[in-house]
Amino acid sequence: MLLTLARDSIRQGFETGRPLPVNPAQWPEGLQREGASFVTLKRPDGSLRGCIGTLEARQPLVTDVAEHAHAAAFRDPRFQPLAAHELEEVHLELSILSRPEPLPVASEAELLAALQPGEDGLILEDGVHRGTFLPAVWESLPEPVDFVRQLKRKAGLPSDYWSPSLTIKRYRTESFGEDER
């Protein structure tokens, strides 16, 4: 249902320039609860075409998915807006996030030892610097040291950066794509 909603929201974007309006009360109870999601669009070759989401639940999950699907297609700053001819080619993936939990570690070595590759999503934050990698990123960065160092770079920090002010949270996702329907 959520994958269909995501694709319908992108279609709505081509027609109106806005995400599909959603009335959460018309959806199953589990999809009405607050939820945080990421919607990822991939090209037929598997390369990224757009990815937008949020780390904290702030609205009903169905609303979150509809808005993020539209944003991934039309407002990801790394890409031009999706063209109409690309719609049927792109593959949609959804990640529903658990609540991020603090990961208290005192060093990068402790962080690397605490990570569960393939399972953990990670948020690094220090001042204005913030970055996250979904658990799916482990597929392209399977070594914990590479995963952490690339995440630091994504957050705008040097790859060897460590500070007592660095906060780290971990989360899990329930992920599924259109080929898993």
Summary of the structure (lengths in Angstrom):
residues: 181
radius of gyration: 17.0
end to end distance: 9.4
largest distance: 50.8
contacts: 541
relative contact order: 0.16
helix: 36%
strand: 25%
